[in-house]
Every structure is written in C-alpha cells, then in structure tokens.
Amino acid sequence: MTAALLRDNPNMVDLWALRAKTLGKLDRYPEAIDCAKEALKRSPEITALAAMVATLALDGGRLDEAQQHAQLLVKETPYEAHQMLSNIWVAKKNYAKAREEANLAAQIHPDRANTKLLLGRIDMEEGKFDQALKEIDAAAATLAQRHSKPLPKLNFYRGDTLARLGRGDEAEAALRAEIAAFPDDPAAYKNLILLYVVEGKNDLATQLIFNLEKAAPTPPSYIAISETLKTVGDKNGSRFWAARGLQHFPRDAKLQSLLRG
C-alpha cells in the first residue's frame, strides 16, 4: 500500500517514515534504512528522521552508518544523541567509549532512568553483574517514584543479569514481567526459553515458543525461536521453525539461512 502511494506521491515524508518503520518490524533493515534515508533527504531539518536512520542502522547491524547519523543529532538533541552513541559503542564492544557517551548523557539529565539502565547494561557487558543490578534497580526505582510507564528492555536486562548471577527464579520473574509489558518483543522470550532449557523445564520452553508466535507472528519472532533452538542443539526444531516462518515470510534472508542450517 505505502509503496504504491509513494510512487504517485514521492514527497510524502510521513509515508516514507511509516514504510521504514513497517519494514523494520519485518526485519527488512536494508529496505527500512533506505526509506528512512529517503525521508531524511526530503526533510533534512527533521532530526527525528536522522534518529530513525540511526536506530534502524543500529538494529540492522550497520554500526558505522548508525554512528554517522547519531552524530547529526548532537547539536539539536544532545541527550538522545549521546544515548544513541553509547548504544552503538556497546554494539561495537567498545565499553570505554560507551561509558563515556552514557556519562555525557547523564551530565545533561542526571536522574533519567534511561541512562541508569544504559550504565547497567555496560556494567553487565563488562561482567560487573552486581554493579549492573544496582544500576538497573536504580532505574526501576526512578520509574516507580515518578509513576512512569515501563521502560523497554529494563526487565530484560535485569533478568539477563540475574541469570548470570545464578538467581534463576528472580531472572524468570523479571523476564516474565518484560513479556507482560512488551509481548511483541521476542528478546525476553528468547532468554526465558534458554533459561527454561538450562533448567530442564522443556514443557515451559515449548509453551513459551507458541506464546511468542501467537503474540507476534513476525520474522524477528521466528528468527528468535529458530536461533534459540539452534543454540541449545535442537537442529531439527530450528529448521522446523525457520520453515514455519518462511511460510508467512518467504523473502526473509535470515530464515532462509536458518533453514539451510
């Protein structure tokens, strides 16, 4: 629908942005990034479009491209820019640079839950799990004090940290909370499935797989299921779920690769 409209009305920036978001949700990041860039080219003064390109490029693994567009935000929206740059450095596994950018964000807004969570994530990636949990819990406390909405990925990273600390029951509760708040994000399902398999709770893991498919029958969900099963050594299960996803999304390159094994 959006493609046809854009052929007739190529200057409709909102449609380019909508198409970029839709393609991103379908895991079609190269196309999504191209659409977001097209929107930015037509309205370069809209910083949200540069942020969209940076976000899609980060999610799609095009990190240098993400960094280039995040830098465009530093003057107009410095807090968001430093947050984005920190996340990019985390993805590049340069945790010193990631912490530097997160601290620059914290200087602008000292008591933001987003920044506390980001610092906790950096601690987690560096193996400082006790410190990571303190930062993440501080972020949660800030949200509670302000009666704010749940913050995406907070309980995901809390659950991941607790699992690494060997606190399985608490990790399960945190991941369940993330799923309840954001049922269409496969990341928490993926980690909880892994936790259940490690603990020998295969029936719960299987149930969770079907719950994810029901909540979000999208390429990222099928990819998460297939990759998780591959990780735990279930090659046949991995191929089965890749094939199941390809029934709905036959063009998805990641699913095609997972089906080949």
QUISULCOR-V578241 format. One line per field, one symbol per residue. burial: b if it has 16 or more other C-alpha atoms within 10 Angstrom, else e. A space follows every 50 residues. Layout:
BEGIN
burial=???
END
This chain:
BEGIN
burial=eeeeeeeeeeeebebbbbbbbebbebbbbbebbbbbbbbbeeeeeebebb bbbbbbbbbbbbbebbbebbbbbbeeebbbbbbbbbbbbbeeeebebbbb bbbbbbeeeeeebbbbbbbbbbbbeeeebebbbbbbbbbbebbeeeeeee bebbbbbbbbbbbeeeebeebbbbbbbbbebbbbbbbbbbbbbbbbbeee eeeebeebbeebbeebbbbbbbbbbbbbbbeeeebebbbbbbbbbbeebe ebebbbebbee
END
